[in-house]
Amino acid sequence: MCLKNSKKMIGHVYFAQSEPPQFRTWEIGYVFNPKFYGNGYATEACKRILQYGFQNEKAHRIVAEANVKNQASWKLLERLSMRREAHMFQNVFFKKTSDGKPIWNDSYGYAILSTEYKGV
Ligand SMILES: CC(C)(COP(=O)(O)OP(=O)(O)OC[C@H]1O[C@@H](n2cnc3c(N)ncnc32)[C@H](O)[C@@H]1OP(=O)(O)O)[C@@H](O)C(=O)NCCC(=O)NCCS
């Protein structure tokens, strides 16, 4: 996602089908350029991805995970009308301590079903 007539990248949205395919579950994720935070661009982009997922890919369920400390991320999921379904304790790490031990993070699991989706 770029600004028109500009090489500035606003952000990336990831959308991929989870295994097994017959469950028709897709996962959404995102990372935006901090210069463009707070404008609703991530919300707008993700709304269009949900629309694409439910209408074009016939997704049954769209899911996402957000670090519990990352309020901007889970607020975005709630703006998309996704439901918090889980609190996963110490399920991921991105960094290790200087002596090589994982620094574990908790995540929230969010989801929305095709039957709950109300459109853009
Ligand atoms: C998660 C992330 C994409 C959220 O970015 P964001 O700027 O908060 O999201 P949006 O672009 O949708 O902007 C929403 C904000 O703009 C405001 N806004 C202004 N105009 C808006 C509009 N037309 N529509 C929606 N929101 C609007 C909202 O009120 C909200 O502000 P608030 O949080 O103070 O209430 C961003 O923080 C990010 O990329 N983080 C790093 C990567 C990351 O954490 N990824 C997730 C891994 S779990």
Ligand as a Chemical Component Dictionary entry (heavy atoms), coordinates in Angstrom:
data_LIG
# 
_chem_comp.id                   LIG 
_chem_comp.type                 NON-POLYMER 
_chem_comp.pdbx_formal_charge   0 
_chem_comp.three_letter_code    LIG 
# 
loop_
_chem_comp_atom.comp_id 
_chem_comp_atom.atom_id 
_chem_comp_atom.alt_atom_id 
_chem_comp_atom.type_symbol 
_chem_comp_atom.charge 
_chem_comp_atom.model_Cartn_x 
_chem_comp_atom.model_Cartn_y 
_chem_comp_atom.model_Cartn_z 
_chem_comp_atom.pdbx_ordinal 
LIG C1  C1  C 0 -1.095  -1.994 14.587 1  
LIG C2  C2  C 0 -0.992  -0.723 13.747 2  
LIG C3  C3  C 0 -1.151  -1.071 12.256 3  
LIG C4  C4  C 0 -2.134  0.231  14.171 4  
LIG O1  O1  O 0 -1.914  1.495  13.576 5  
LIG P1  P1  P 0 -2.963  2.691  13.813 6  
LIG O2  O2  O 0 -2.350  3.901  13.242 7  
LIG O3  O3  O 0 -3.403  2.706  15.262 8  
LIG O4  O4  O 0 -4.231  2.202  12.966 9  
LIG P2  P2  P 0 -5.071  3.050  11.926 10 
LIG O5  O5  O 0 -4.237  3.458  10.758 11 
LIG O6  O6  O 0 -6.292  2.256  11.617 12 
LIG O7  O7  O 0 -5.471  4.357  12.745 13 
LIG C5  C5  C 0 -6.359  4.272  13.831 14 
LIG C6  C6  C 0 -6.228  5.522  14.675 15 
LIG O8  O8  O 0 -6.503  6.635  13.841 16 
LIG C7  C7  C 0 -7.704  7.279  14.276 17 
LIG N1  N1  N 0 -8.444  7.575  13.039 18 
LIG C8  C8  C 0 -8.404  8.784  12.418 19 
LIG N2  N2  N 0 -9.162  8.731  11.320 20 
LIG C9  C9  C 0 -9.690  7.480  11.249 21 
LIG C10 C10 C 0 -10.564 6.856  10.335 22 
LIG N3  N3  N 0 -11.037 7.485  9.246  23 
LIG N4  N4  N 0 -10.886 5.546  10.537 24 
LIG C11 C11 C 0 -10.418 4.896  11.616 25 
LIG N5  N5  N 0 -9.578  5.464  12.522 26 
LIG C12 C12 C 0 -9.233  6.747  12.339 27 
LIG C13 C13 C 0 -8.405  6.299  15.198 28 
LIG O9  O9  O 0 -9.187  6.964  16.158 29 
LIG C14 C14 C 0 -7.216  5.594  15.822 30 
LIG O10 O10 O 0 -6.612  6.385  16.816 31 
LIG P3  P3  P 0 -6.644  5.950  18.370 32 
LIG O11 O11 O 0 -5.929  4.633  18.480 33 
LIG O12 O12 O 0 -5.956  7.064  19.060 34 
LIG O13 O13 O 0 -8.102  5.795  18.705 35 
LIG C15 C15 C 0 0.361   -0.017 13.963 36 
LIG O14 O14 O 0 0.460   0.364  15.335 37 
LIG C16 C16 C 0 1.575   -0.874 13.584 38 
LIG O15 O15 O 0 1.880   -1.076 12.407 39 
LIG N6  N6  N 0 2.307   -1.368 14.574 40 
LIG C17 C17 C 0 3.530   -2.118 14.335 41 
LIG C18 C18 C 0 3.268   -3.497 13.783 42 
LIG C19 C19 C 0 2.391   -4.313 14.676 43 
LIG O16 O16 O 0 2.345   -4.099 15.890 44 
LIG N7  N7  N 0 1.701   -5.274 14.053 45 
LIG C20 C20 C 0 0.795   -6.160 14.783 46 
LIG C21 C21 C 0 1.527   -7.318 15.378 47 
LIG S1  S1  S 0 0.554   -8.057 16.680 48 
# 
loop_
_chem_comp_bond.comp_id 
_chem_comp_bond.atom_id_1 
_chem_comp_bond.atom_id_2 
_chem_comp_bond.value_order 
_chem_comp_bond.pdbx_ordinal 
LIG C1  C2  SING 1  
LIG C2  C3  SING 2  
LIG C2  C4  SING 3  
LIG C2  C15 SING 4  
LIG C4  O1  SING 5  
LIG O1  P1  SING 6  
LIG P1  O2  DOUB 7  
LIG P1  O3  SING 8  
LIG P1  O4  SING 9  
LIG O4  P2  SING 10 
LIG P2  O5  DOUB 11 
LIG P2  O6  SING 12 
LIG P2  O7  SING 13 
LIG O7  C5  SING 14 
LIG C5  C6  SING 15 
LIG C6  O8  SING 16 
LIG C6  C14 SING 17 
LIG O8  C7  SING 18 
LIG C7  N1  SING 19 
LIG C7  C13 SING 20 
LIG N1  C8  SING 21 
LIG N1  C12 SING 22 
LIG C8  N2  DOUB 23 
LIG N2  C9  SING 24 
LIG C9  C10 SING 25 
LIG C9  C12 DOUB 26 
LIG C10 N3  SING 27 
LIG C10 N4  DOUB 28 
LIG N4  C11 SING 29 
LIG C11 N5  DOUB 30 
LIG N5  C12 SING 31 
LIG C13 O9  SING 32 
LIG C13 C14 SING 33 
LIG C14 O10 SING 34 
LIG O10 P3  SING 35 
LIG P3  O11 DOUB 36 
LIG P3  O12 SING 37 
LIG P3  O13 SING 38 
LIG C15 O14 SING 39 
LIG C15 C16 SING 40 
LIG C16 O15 DOUB 41 
LIG C16 N6  SING 42 
LIG N6  C17 SING 43 
LIG C17 C18 SING 44 
LIG C18 C19 SING 45 
LIG C19 O16 DOUB 46 
LIG C19 N7  SING 47 
LIG N7  C20 SING 48 
LIG C20 C21 SING 49 
LIG C21 S1  SING 50 
# 
